Amino acid sequence: MHALRASVRSGPDASATARQHAKGKLTVWERLDVLLDPGSFVELEGLRKHRAVGFGMERRHPPGDGVVTGWGTVDGRRVFVYAHDFRVFGGSLGEAHAQKIHKLMDLAEAAGAPLVSLNDGAGARIQEGVTGLAGYGGIFRRNVRASGVIPQISVLLGPCAGGAAYSPALTDFVFMVRGTAQMFVTGPDVVQAVTGEVITHEQLGGADVHARESGVATFVHDDEVSCLEDVRYLISMLPANNQEAPPAAGADDPADRLNTALLDLVPADPSLPYDMGEVVTEVLDDGEFLEFHEHWAGNVLCGLGRIDGHVVGVIANQPMVLAGVLDIAAAEKAARFVQTCDAFNIPLVTLVDVPGFLPGSDQEHRGIIRHGAKLLYAYCAATVPRVQVIVRKAYGGAYIVMDSRSIGADLSFAWPINEIAVMGAEGAANVVFRKEIAAAPDPAAARRDRITEYRDELMHPYYAAERGLVDDVIDPVRTRAVLAESLAVLRAKHAGQPYRKHGNPPS
């Protein structure tokens, strides 16, 4: 028995392992050793073999059938894992291979523990025909059933092509490794045959493509070890399932620490840019911020951190990119993040400095209304604690969408430099006083006067607070303390929902 298990771990032959290492890739067992606590892995159906015949399959029956399934622990917390072994049939999926994964996914859902997939496979096993496709269908169905119930994490460490690509797309988080991981529905050969376009695997579906262009990859890394270590870090911030709160950690960073650095970070002039990322890290425990989709839709920041030891999800406009406007990509990115946090009981903190939605026919024709509504829908549907801080400006519909009180934020605060209005004072004066300015002896002077008048009447820092749309105007140096106290008050929040089969969010 021990000899058999040792042979399974070593792979079909030494050359297969050497080829894996030559590509800069770890073997499936080396990956599990990095991901899981030492000695914690318990394998399931490690000796299972396929039953296929034909095309030479009857002569090869390797134990495990190209996938390792089982459970282990990450920092003492149980997780379920399945991992393709590229050394066996290229990690391709056949009937037995799929059934092993189905069983593991069912166990993960029943046990209420996270599911991690380490993807490095050649897709459906051609020699077994349609049974491979049916196997993928079973995986997809289970991905959807477990969605919002347990965290599902896909880690791409090699190829993931054709129908196989849809399982990572259905999960909550996607990690990719540069240079070795590729994901696409149709490969370069098919693309060239159909369209005439000549393109490499990396250009078509590499990690940077999905990190910067498609938004499919949540995180990208340069090597497998750092990737798997970040998977462990992410798991440490997630609950085991949707019935639990995220794990709290001891905090050495005082909850009432003053944020004096914020006074120098954020210019009072609303037209001057600054790095909102520095504001976020200044407020969070020990400056630690796990940013999602760092290279995609940079005009909005999304990620996880802790305040007073408790996990929070942060959404923030980034003035350094497109002045922090909301566009199609930013709305989709933020909406997905809000939904993920709400599914797993992670409170939301929204830092607002938004001049509006990105104007232009391109955005309108591509559906900014529909995509912007996704973010609006996600916030309105979220039942976790929600705290908004208006750092500087908040104009027009973008103010509403960024978790304003009117769409259900539990608490809203603003800095003394806040400007909340339908639009900026300059634009508003041009609309409201257009005729008066045009008829004035000195139109430029009249325009300056009307801009000042509009700003003084409707855009002063206390206008929204006077009308109950902002709970308080706070000293920026107390931002962290106010957030910590607010989140503590809301920790036991319970929000009932009307009965419905499911909502119908914008597509």
C-alpha positions as CSV (number, residue, x, y, z in Angstrom):
1,M,0.0,0.0,0.0
2,H,2.7,2.5,0.9
3,A,4.7,1.6,-2.2
4,L,1.6,2.2,-4.3
5,R,0.9,5.6,-2.8
6,A,4.5,6.6,-3.2
7,S,4.4,5.7,-6.9
8,V,1.2,7.7,-7.4
9,R,2.9,10.8,-5.8
10,S,6.0,10.4,-7.9
11,G,4.0,10.4,-11.1
12,P,4.0,8.1,-14.2
13,D,7.7,8.6,-14.8
14,A,10.6,10.9,-13.9
15,S,10.6,12.5,-17.3
16,A,7.0,13.8,-16.8
17,T,8.1,15.5,-13.6
18,A,11.2,16.9,-15.3
19,R,9.0,18.4,-18.1
20,Q,6.7,20.0,-15.5
21,H,9.7,21.6,-13.7
22,A,11.2,22.7,-17.0
23,K,8.2,24.8,-17.6
24,G,8.6,26.5,-14.3
25,K,5.7,24.6,-12.8
26,L,5.5,22.6,-9.6
27,T,4.0,19.1,-9.5
28,V,0.5,18.7,-8.1
29,W,1.9,17.4,-4.8
30,E,4.4,20.2,-4.5
31,R,1.6,22.7,-5.0
32,L,-0.5,21.0,-2.2
33,D,2.5,21.2,0.1
34,V,2.7,25.0,-0.4
35,L,-1.0,25.6,-0.2
36,L,-1.9,23.5,2.9
37,D,-0.6,23.2,6.4
38,P,2.2,20.5,6.7
39,G,0.8,17.0,7.0
40,S,-2.9,18.1,6.9
41,F,-3.9,16.8,3.5
42,V,-6.3,13.8,3.4
43,E,-6.7,12.4,-0.1
44,L,-10.0,11.1,-1.4
45,E,-10.2,8.4,-4.1
46,G,-6.5,8.5,-4.8
47,L,-6.6,5.0,-6.3
48,R,-9.5,5.4,-8.6
49,K,-9.0,4.5,-12.3
50,H,-10.9,5.2,-15.5
51,R,-13.0,2.5,-17.2
52,A,-12.6,3.8,-20.8
53,V,-11.6,1.5,-23.7
54,G,-10.4,2.3,-27.2
55,F,-7.8,4.7,-28.6
56,G,-5.2,3.0,-26.4
57,M,-7.0,3.9,-23.1
58,E,-7.4,0.2,-22.1
59,R,-3.6,0.0,-21.9
60,R,-3.2,2.9,-19.4
61,H,-4.9,2.9,-16.1
62,P,-2.9,5.3,-13.8
63,P,-4.3,5.6,-10.2
64,G,-6.0,8.9,-9.6
65,D,-6.9,9.5,-13.2
66,G,-5.1,12.8,-13.5
67,V,-6.7,14.7,-10.5
68,V,-5.9,14.8,-6.8
69,T,-8.9,15.4,-4.5
70,G,-9.2,15.8,-0.8
71,W,-9.1,18.2,2.1
72,G,-6.6,19.8,4.4
73,T,-6.2,22.9,6.5
74,V,-4.9,26.5,6.0
75,D,-3.9,28.0,9.3
76,G,-5.8,25.3,11.0
77,R,-9.1,26.0,9.1
78,R,-10.4,23.2,6.8
79,V,-10.5,23.7,3.0
80,F,-11.3,21.2,0.2
81,V,-9.0,21.0,-2.8
82,Y,-8.9,19.4,-6.2
83,A,-5.8,19.7,-8.3
84,H,-5.1,18.5,-11.8
85,D,-2.0,16.4,-12.4
86,F,-0.7,17.4,-15.8
87,R,1.7,14.5,-15.8
88,V,-1.3,12.1,-16.2
89,F,-3.2,12.4,-19.4
90,G,-2.3,16.1,-19.5
91,G,-4.7,16.6,-16.6
92,S,-7.6,16.1,-19.0
93,L,-11.1,15.4,-17.7
94,G,-12.7,12.1,-18.3
95,E,-15.6,10.3,-16.5
96,A,-13.8,9.1,-13.4
97,H,-11.8,12.3,-13.2
98,A,-15.0,14.3,-13.2
99,Q,-16.8,12.1,-10.7
100,K,-14.0,12.6,-8.3
101,I,-14.4,16.4,-8.5
102,H,-18.2,16.1,-8.3
103,K,-17.9,14.2,-5.0
104,L,-15.4,16.6,-3.6
105,M,-17.6,19.6,-4.5
106,D,-20.6,18.0,-2.8
107,L,-18.6,17.3,0.3
108,A,-17.3,20.9,0.5
109,E,-20.8,22.3,0.2
110,A,-22.1,19.8,2.8
111,A,-19.3,20.5,5.2
112,G,-19.5,24.3,4.7
113,A,-15.9,24.8,3.9
114,P,-14.0,26.7,1.1
115,L,-13.3,25.0,-2.2
116,V,-10.0,25.6,-4.0
117,S,-9.3,24.2,-7.5
118,L,-5.7,24.1,-8.8
119,N,-6.2,24.1,-12.6
120,D,-3.6,22.7,-14.9
121,G,-5.4,20.6,-17.5
122,A,-5.8,20.0,-21.2
123,G,-9.6,20.2,-21.1
124,A,-12.1,17.4,-21.9
125,R,-10.4,14.0,-22.6
126,I,-11.0,13.5,-26.3
127,Q,-10.6,9.7,-26.1
128,E,-13.7,9.5,-23.8
129,G,-15.9,11.5,-26.1
130,V,-19.0,13.3,-24.7
131,T,-18.6,12.0,-21.1
132,G,-15.9,14.6,-20.6
133,L,-18.3,17.3,-21.6
134,A,-21.0,15.9,-19.3
135,G,-18.4,16.0,-16.5
136,Y,-17.8,19.7,-17.0
137,G,-21.6,20.3,-16.9
138,G,-21.7,18.6,-13.5
139,I,-18.9,20.9,-12.3
140,F,-20.7,24.0,-13.6
141,R,-23.9,23.0,-11.9
142,R,-22.2,22.6,-8.6
143,N,-20.3,25.9,-9.0
144,V,-23.6,27.6,-9.3
145,R,-25.2,25.7,-6.5
146,A,-22.4,26.6,-4.1
147,S,-22.2,30.2,-5.2
148,G,-22.6,32.5,-2.2
149,V,-22.7,29.5,0.1
150,I,-19.0,28.6,0.4
151,P,-16.0,30.6,-1.0
152,Q,-14.8,29.1,-4.3
153,I,-11.3,29.9,-5.4
154,S,-9.8,29.0,-8.8
155,V,-6.1,29.0,-9.2
156,L,-4.8,28.7,-12.8
157,L,-1.3,27.3,-13.0
158,G,-1.4,26.0,-16.6
159,P,-3.8,25.7,-19.5
160,C,-7.5,26.0,-19.0
161,A,-9.2,26.0,-22.4
162,G,-12.6,25.5,-24.0
163,G,-15.5,24.6,-21.7
164,A,-13.1,24.2,-18.8
165,A,-12.7,28.0,-18.7
166,Y,-16.2,28.5,-17.5
167,S,-15.7,26.9,-14.1
168,P,-13.2,29.5,-12.9
169,A,-15.5,32.2,-14.4
170,L,-18.3,30.9,-12.1
171,T,-16.2,31.0,-9.0
172,D,-15.6,33.9,-6.6
173,F,-11.9,34.5,-7.1
174,V,-9.4,33.7,-9.9
175,F,-5.6,33.6,-9.4
176,M,-3.3,33.3,-12.4
177,V,0.4,32.8,-12.8
178,R,2.2,34.8,-15.6
179,G,3.9,32.8,-18.3
180,T,2.3,29.4,-17.5
181,A,-1.4,30.0,-17.1
182,Q,-3.7,30.6,-20.1
183,M,-7.5,30.6,-20.3
184,F,-9.6,30.9,-23.4
185,V,-12.7,29.4,-25.0
186,T,-11.1,28.9,-28.4
187,G,-7.3,28.6,-28.9
188,P,-5.0,30.4,-31.2
189,D,-5.2,27.7,-34.0
190,V,-9.0,28.0,-34.1
191,V,-8.8,31.8,-34.0
192,Q,-6.4,31.8,-36.9
193,A,-8.5,29.4,-38.9
194,V,-11.7,31.3,-38.4
195,T,-10.5,34.9,-38.4
196,G,-7.1,34.8,-39.9
197,E,-5.6,36.5,-36.8
198,V,-2.2,35.1,-35.7
199,I,-1.9,35.2,-32.0
200,T,0.0,33.4,-29.3
201,H,-1.5,31.5,-26.3
202,E,-0.1,34.2,-24.0
203,Q,-1.5,37.1,-26.1
204,L,-4.9,35.4,-26.3
205,G,-5.5,34.3,-22.8
206,G,-2.4,34.9,-20.6
207,A,-2.5,36.2,-17.0
208,D,-1.8,39.8,-17.9
209,V,-4.5,39.8,-20.6
210,H,-7.1,38.6,-18.1
211,A,-5.8,41.0,-15.4
212,R,-5.8,44.1,-17.6
213,E,-8.2,43.6,-20.4
214,S,-11.0,41.1,-19.6
215,G,-11.1,41.4,-15.8
216,V,-11.4,37.7,-15.4
217,A,-8.3,37.4,-13.2
218,T,-8.7,38.7,-9.7
219,F,-5.0,38.3,-8.8
220,V,-1.9,37.7,-10.9
221,H,1.5,36.5,-9.7
222,D,5.0,35.8,-11.2
223,D,5.4,32.4,-9.7
224,E,3.4,29.6,-8.2
225,V,4.8,29.8,-4.6
226,S,3.8,33.5,-4.2
227,C,0.5,32.7,-5.8
228,L,-0.4,29.9,-3.5
229,E,0.8,31.9,-0.5
230,D,-1.6,34.7,-1.4
231,V,-4.4,32.1,-1.7
232,R,-3.7,31.2,1.9
233,Y,-3.8,34.9,2.8
234,L,-7.1,35.4,1.1
235,I,-8.6,32.3,2.9
236,S,-7.5,33.8,6.2
237,M,-9.9,36.8,5.5
238,L,-12.9,34.8,4.4
239,P,-15.5,32.9,6.4
240,A,-15.8,29.2,5.9
241,N,-19.3,29.7,4.6
242,N,-22.2,32.2,4.4
243,Q,-23.5,31.3,7.9
244,E,-20.3,32.6,9.6
245,A,-18.6,35.9,10.1
246,P,-15.1,36.4,8.7
247,P,-12.4,35.4,11.2
248,A,-11.3,38.2,13.4
249,A,-7.7,38.7,14.3
250,G,-5.9,40.4,17.2
251,A,-5.2,44.0,16.4
252,D,-2.0,45.8,17.7
253,D,-3.1,48.9,15.7
254,P,-5.3,51.0,18.0
255,A,-8.8,51.4,16.7
256,D,-8.8,55.1,17.6
257,R,-5.4,55.9,16.0
258,L,-5.5,59.4,14.5
259,N,-5.0,59.7,10.8
260,T,-3.0,62.9,10.8
261,A,-1.3,61.9,7.5
262,L,-4.6,62.3,5.7
263,L,-4.4,66.1,6.1
264,D,-1.5,66.1,3.7
265,L,-2.6,63.3,1.4
266,V,-5.8,64.8,0.1
267,P,-5.8,68.3,-1.5
268,A,-8.7,70.5,-0.8
269,D,-8.9,71.6,-4.4
270,P,-11.3,69.1,-6.1
271,S,-9.4,69.3,-9.4
272,L,-6.1,68.0,-8.0
273,P,-5.4,64.3,-8.0
274,Y,-4.0,62.1,-5.2
275,D,-3.6,58.4,-4.5
276,M,-6.7,57.1,-2.8
277,G,-4.7,53.9,-2.2
278,E,-2.7,55.8,0.4
279,V,-5.9,56.9,2.1
280,V,-7.1,53.3,2.2
281,T,-3.9,51.9,3.7
282,E,-3.7,54.8,6.3
283,V,-7.2,53.8,7.6
284,L,-6.8,50.0,7.7
285,D,-5.0,48.0,10.3
286,D,-1.2,48.1,9.8
287,G,-1.7,49.5,6.3
288,E,-2.5,46.0,4.9
289,F,-4.8,46.0,1.9
290,L,-5.5,43.0,-0.4
291,E,-6.5,44.7,-3.6
292,F,-8.7,42.9,-6.1
293,H,-8.3,43.4,-9.8
294,E,-5.3,45.7,-9.3
295,H,-4.6,46.1,-13.0
296,W,-8.2,46.4,-14.3
297,A,-10.5,49.4,-14.0
298,G,-8.0,51.3,-11.9
299,N,-10.4,54.3,-11.4
300,V,-12.0,52.3,-8.6
301,L,-10.2,50.4,-5.8
302,C,-11.7,47.3,-4.3
303,G,-10.2,45.0,-1.7
304,L,-10.1,43.5,1.8
305,G,-8.4,44.7,4.9
306,R,-9.1,44.9,8.6
307,I,-10.3,47.7,11.0
308,D,-9.8,46.8,14.7
309,G,-9.1,43.2,13.7
310,H,-12.3,42.7,11.8
311,V,-12.4,42.2,8.0
312,V,-14.0,44.9,5.9
313,G,-14.4,45.3,2.1
314,V,-13.3,48.7,0.8
315,I,-14.6,50.4,-2.4
316,A,-13.0,53.7,-3.2
317,N,-12.8,56.0,-6.2
318,Q,-9.2,56.6,-7.4
319,P,-8.6,60.2,-8.6
320,M,-5.2,59.1,-10.1
321,V,-7.0,57.2,-12.9
322,L,-9.6,59.0,-15.1
323,A,-10.1,61.5,-12.2
324,G,-12.0,58.7,-10.4
325,V,-15.0,58.7,-12.7
326,L,-17.3,55.6,-12.9
327,D,-17.2,53.9,-16.3
328,I,-18.4,50.5,-17.5
329,A,-15.4,48.5,-16.2
330,A,-15.3,50.3,-12.9
331,A,-19.1,49.7,-12.3
332,E,-18.7,46.0,-13.1
333,K,-15.7,45.6,-10.9
334,A,-17.2,47.3,-7.9
335,A,-20.6,45.6,-8.4
336,R,-19.0,42.1,-8.4
337,F,-17.0,43.0,-5.3
338,V,-20.0,44.3,-3.4
339,Q,-21.9,41.1,-4.2
340,T,-19.0,39.0,-3.0
341,C,-18.7,40.8,0.3
342,D,-22.4,40.7,0.9
343,A,-22.5,37.0,0.2
344,F,-19.9,36.3,2.8
345,N,-20.9,38.7,5.5
346,I,-18.1,41.2,5.0
347,P,-19.0,44.8,6.0
348,L,-18.6,47.5,3.3
349,V,-16.7,50.7,3.6
350,T,-17.1,53.1,0.7
351,L,-14.7,56.1,0.3
352,V,-16.2,58.6,-2.2
353,D,-14.5,61.1,-4.4
354,V,-16.3,60.9,-7.7
355,P,-16.9,63.6,-10.4
356,G,-19.6,61.5,-12.1
357,F,-20.0,58.9,-14.8
358,L,-17.6,59.0,-17.8
359,P,-19.3,60.9,-20.6
360,G,-19.2,60.0,-24.3
361,S,-20.9,58.1,-27.0
362,D,-18.7,55.0,-26.6
363,Q,-19.8,54.5,-23.0
364,E,-23.4,55.2,-23.8
365,H,-23.5,52.8,-26.8
366,R,-21.7,50.1,-24.9
367,G,-24.3,50.3,-22.1
368,I,-23.1,52.5,-19.3
369,I,-26.7,52.7,-18.1
370,R,-27.0,48.9,-17.9
371,H,-23.6,48.4,-16.4
372,G,-23.9,51.3,-13.9
373,A,-27.2,49.8,-12.8
374,K,-25.3,46.6,-11.8
375,L,-23.4,48.6,-9.1
376,L,-26.6,50.3,-8.0
377,Y,-28.4,46.9,-7.8
378,A,-25.5,45.4,-5.8
379,Y,-25.5,48.1,-3.2
380,C,-29.3,48.2,-2.9
381,A,-29.4,44.4,-2.4
382,A,-26.5,44.3,0.1
383,T,-27.6,43.6,3.7
384,V,-24.2,43.7,5.4
385,P,-23.2,46.8,7.4
386,R,-22.5,49.7,5.0
387,V,-20.6,52.9,5.9
388,Q,-20.0,55.7,3.5
389,V,-17.3,58.4,3.8
390,I,-17.4,61.3,1.3
391,V,-13.8,62.3,1.1
392,R,-14.1,65.2,-1.3
393,K,-16.6,65.5,-4.2
394,A,-19.7,63.5,-5.0
395,Y,-21.5,64.6,-8.1
396,G,-24.7,63.5,-9.8
397,G,-25.9,60.0,-10.3
398,A,-22.4,58.7,-9.3
399,Y,-23.0,60.1,-5.8
400,I,-26.2,58.1,-5.5
401,V,-24.6,54.9,-6.8
402,M,-21.6,55.0,-4.5
403,D,-23.7,53.8,-1.5
404,S,-25.4,57.0,-0.5
405,R,-27.9,57.1,2.3
406,S,-30.7,57.2,-0.2
407,I,-29.9,53.6,-1.4
408,G,-29.5,52.1,2.0
409,A,-26.1,53.0,3.5
410,D,-26.4,52.5,7.3
411,L,-24.2,55.5,8.1
412,S,-22.7,58.3,6.0
413,F,-20.0,60.7,7.0
414,A,-18.2,63.5,5.1
415,W,-15.0,65.4,5.5
416,P,-15.2,69.3,5.8
417,I,-14.0,69.6,2.2
418,N,-16.9,67.6,0.8
419,E,-18.9,68.9,-2.2
420,I,-22.2,67.0,-2.8
421,A,-24.2,68.2,-5.7
422,V,-25.9,67.4,-9.0
423,M,-22.8,68.7,-10.8
424,G,-19.8,71.0,-10.2
425,A,-20.5,74.7,-9.5
426,E,-19.0,75.7,-12.8
427,G,-21.3,73.5,-14.8
428,A,-24.3,74.3,-12.7
429,A,-23.8,78.1,-13.1
430,N,-23.6,77.6,-16.8
431,V,-27.0,75.9,-16.8
432,V,-28.9,77.8,-14.2
433,F,-27.7,81.3,-15.0
434,R,-27.0,80.9,-18.7
435,K,-29.2,83.8,-19.9
436,E,-28.2,86.1,-17.1
437,I,-24.5,85.6,-17.7
438,A,-25.0,86.1,-21.5
439,A,-26.8,89.4,-20.9
440,A,-24.4,90.8,-18.3
441,P,-22.0,93.7,-19.3
442,D,-19.1,91.5,-18.1
443,P,-20.1,87.9,-18.6
444,A,-16.9,86.5,-17.1
445,A,-17.4,88.5,-13.9
446,A,-21.1,87.5,-13.8
447,R,-20.2,83.9,-14.2
448,R,-17.7,84.0,-11.4
449,D,-20.3,85.6,-9.1
450,R,-22.9,83.0,-9.9
451,I,-20.4,80.1,-9.4
452,T,-19.7,81.5,-5.9
453,E,-23.3,82.0,-5.2
454,Y,-24.2,78.4,-6.2
455,R,-21.3,77.0,-4.3
456,D,-22.2,79.0,-1.1
457,E,-25.9,78.1,-1.3
458,L,-26.0,74.5,-2.4
459,M,-22.5,73.0,-2.1
460,H,-21.2,74.1,1.3
461,P,-19.8,71.3,3.4
462,Y,-22.8,71.1,5.8
463,Y,-25.6,71.3,3.2
464,A,-26.2,67.5,3.1
465,A,-25.8,67.2,6.8
466,E,-28.4,69.8,7.4
467,R,-30.8,67.7,5.4
468,G,-30.0,64.4,7.1
469,L,-28.3,62.9,4.0
470,V,-25.0,62.8,5.9
471,D,-24.9,61.7,9.5
472,D,-22.0,63.9,10.5
473,V,-19.1,66.0,9.1
474,I,-16.0,64.6,10.7
475,D,-12.4,65.6,11.2
476,P,-10.3,63.6,8.7
477,V,-7.9,62.6,11.3
478,R,-10.7,60.7,13.1
479,T,-11.7,58.7,10.0
480,R,-10.4,55.4,11.3
481,A,-11.8,55.9,14.7
482,V,-15.3,56.8,13.3
483,L,-15.2,53.8,11.0
484,A,-14.2,51.4,13.8
485,E,-17.0,52.7,16.1
486,S,-19.6,52.6,13.3
487,L,-18.7,49.0,12.3
488,A,-18.8,47.9,16.0
489,V,-22.3,49.3,16.3
490,L,-23.4,47.6,13.1
491,R,-21.8,44.2,13.8
492,A,-25.0,42.6,14.9
493,K,-27.0,44.1,12.1
494,H,-29.9,42.0,10.8
495,A,-31.8,43.0,7.7
496,G,-34.8,41.0,6.6
497,Q,-35.5,40.5,2.9
498,P,-38.8,40.0,1.1
499,Y,-39.5,36.4,-0.1
500,R,-38.5,35.9,-3.7
501,K,-37.0,33.1,-5.7
502,H,-34.2,35.4,-6.8
503,G,-33.7,39.0,-8.0
504,N,-33.3,39.9,-11.7
505,P,-30.2,42.1,-11.8
506,P,-29.1,44.0,-14.9
507,S,-27.1,41.8,-17.2
